[in-house]
Amino acid sequence: MGYGLGAFLIALGLILALAVQDAVDGVDLQMIGWILTLVGLGVLILTAVTLNSSRRKGTVQTTTHPDGSVSERRTEHDL
């Protein structure tokens, strides 16, 4: 899955929903087109969220002070 699949599903869905005038008995091509468009948008959103979350890396720096107390410093940065 990726951006290509999402774009393909959106294009196919919009073609079926807006451009196809043929009718098939028992099948609503416009509804299938809108469903494919929504699925394509979902794929695009999931791909963006997944790729964005996996590109972050975090570190933790722990410091022990002479009095015995401990402090932590957390940092996050993009790869």
C-alpha positions as CSV (number, residue, x, y, z in Angstrom):
1,M,0.0,0.0,0.0
2,G,1.2,3.5,-0.6
3,Y,0.5,6.7,-2.3
4,G,0.3,5.1,-5.7
5,L,-2.5,2.7,-4.7
6,G,-4.4,5.5,-3.0
7,A,-4.2,7.7,-6.1
8,F,-5.2,4.8,-8.4
9,L,-8.3,4.0,-6.3
10,I,-9.3,7.7,-6.2
11,A,-8.9,8.1,-9.9
12,L,-10.8,4.8,-10.6
13,G,-13.5,5.8,-8.2
14,L,-14.1,9.2,-9.6
15,I,-14.2,7.8,-13.2
16,L,-16.9,5.3,-12.1
17,A,-18.8,7.9,-10.1
18,L,-18.7,10.8,-12.5
19,A,-17.9,9.7,-16.0
20,V,-19.4,6.3,-16.7
21,Q,-22.9,6.4,-18.0
22,D,-23.4,2.7,-18.6
23,A,-25.7,0.6,-16.4
24,V,-25.2,-2.9,-15.1
25,D,-28.2,-4.8,-13.8
26,G,-28.1,-5.0,-10.0
27,V,-24.9,-3.0,-9.7
28,D,-24.8,0.7,-8.9
29,L,-21.6,1.9,-10.6
30,Q,-21.8,5.4,-9.1
31,M,-22.0,4.0,-5.5
32,I,-19.0,1.7,-6.2
33,G,-17.1,4.7,-7.6
34,W,-17.8,6.8,-4.4
35,I,-16.8,3.8,-2.2
36,L,-13.5,3.4,-4.1
37,T,-12.8,7.1,-3.8
38,L,-13.3,7.0,0.0
39,V,-11.1,3.9,0.3
40,G,-8.4,5.6,-1.8
41,L,-8.6,8.6,0.6
42,G,-8.3,6.3,3.5
43,V,-5.2,4.6,2.0
44,L,-3.6,8.0,1.4
45,I,-4.2,9.1,5.0
46,L,-3.0,5.8,6.5
47,T,0.1,5.9,4.4
48,A,0.9,9.5,5.4
49,V,0.4,8.7,9.1
50,T,2.4,5.5,9.0
51,L,5.3,7.0,7.2
52,N,5.4,10.1,9.4
53,S,5.3,8.1,12.6
54,S,8.1,5.8,11.6
55,R,10.5,8.6,10.7
56,R,10.8,9.9,14.3
57,K,13.5,8.8,16.6
58,G,13.7,9.6,20.3
59,T,16.5,9.5,22.8
60,V,16.5,9.7,26.6
61,Q,19.4,11.1,28.6
62,T,19.4,10.2,32.3
63,T,21.5,12.2,34.7
64,T,22.1,11.1,38.3
65,H,22.9,14.1,40.5
66,P,25.3,13.9,43.6
67,D,22.3,14.2,46.0
68,G,20.9,11.0,44.5
69,S,18.1,12.6,42.4
70,V,17.6,11.5,38.8
71,S,16.5,13.6,35.9
72,E,15.6,12.6,32.4
73,R,15.8,14.6,29.2
74,R,13.8,13.4,26.2
75,T,14.4,14.5,22.7
76,E,12.8,13.6,19.4
77,H,14.1,14.3,16.0
78,D,13.3,13.4,12.4
79,L,15.6,10.9,10.6
